[in-house]
Structures are given as C-alpha cells and as structure tokens.
C-alpha cells in the first residue's frame, strides 16, 4: 500500500506535537533523540514547502506570457 504524502498542516501539527512532547521533559533520551531527528526533518520539509510557495506567489505572468519574479525585480530596484 502506497504511503500518502501528508499536507503542510499535518506536518506542522506533527512538529508541534514533537516539540510539546520534548518540552515536557518526560521522554527517555533515546526516544527524545529520535523525536528530535524527526522534528528536524519535518522542519526542513516545512521550510522547503514555504520557500516553494513563496517563489510561486512572487511570480506573475506578463501580457506576452513571460514569467517575471516580482521579488527579484523589487530587490534590484532597491539597489
């Protein structure tokens, strides 16, 4: 059976649960280390998802169909 990919919100909830669990201090060291590793992995996945979403949102299509990156253009105009 194929594993379904979790949504951003599900991954965020998992990360929050891990953080809450670790903050409680009632986790054996070995389990805490595994949860920490999973939390780091989830954090990286969430960061990539947000970065990809930001990149998508900052792009627009001009009238002739050419993609431009608004953020890049704004950064250049501030120089």
Secondary structure as UniProt FT lines:
FT   HELIX           8..24
FT   HELIX           29..57
FT   STRAND          59..61
FT   TURN            63..64
FT   STRAND          67..69
FT   HELIX           70..77
//
